[in-house]
């Protein structure tokens, strides 16, 4: 996960190599949340998927391979 925050027009993207799941979240999602809050939400969604991906088995805790990147904006 990224420890820095991108500019508000940035987009956080994630892709699971195990099941082809994708996720995108704008850092300025129009929901009155801060950039940091939107980044934290995206990181939590990705972590949740890593541990619940059906492609890695039925049990909790099997870790999927999820690429997580910030794109757009300036850091």
N, C-alpha and C positions, 0 to 999 in steps of 0.2 A: 504494500500500500504506500501511497505517496504521503510524505510528511509535510510537503509544502502545498500552498494553496495557489491555484491558478487565478488568472483574472476572471472577473464575473462572466465574461462571454465564453468562458471555457466549458468544455463538456467532458464528463468522466464516462469512460466506456469500459465495459467488461465483456469477455467472451470465454465460455467454457469449452475447452478442447475435448472434453469427454462426452458432452451431450449437445453441443452446438447452441447452447443458451447464450443469449446476448442481453446486455443491459446498458442503458444510457441514461445519464442524468445531467441536466444543465446545472451549473453552479449558481445560476440565477433563474431558478425554476418558476418565478412568479408566485411563490407561495409565502412571501414575507419572511422567509428564513434567511439567515446569513449564509455567506459563501462557505464558511466553516461548517455550519450545520448541514448544508447540502452535501458537502464532501463526506462528512461523518455518516450520513444516511446511506450514501452510495457504498462506502466501505463496509457498512454493516450488512447491506443487501448481498454484497459479494461474499463476505465471510459466511453468511447463512447458506448461500448456494454451495460454497465449497464443502460444507459439512452435510448437506442434504441432497446433493445431486443423485438422482436415481441411477445414473450410469455407473456409479461406483459401488452400488449395492444398496440393500434395504436398511442397513444400520446407520445410525447417527455417528458421525466422526470419521467416516471415510472421506478423504480429501480429494476433491476434483481439481483439475488443473485449470485455473482461471487466470487469464491475462487481464490486468487492470491498468488502464492508462488514462492520463489526462491529455486532452487535445484542445487546441484552440487557445486563444487568449495569450497573455504574457505572464510569466511567473514573476 
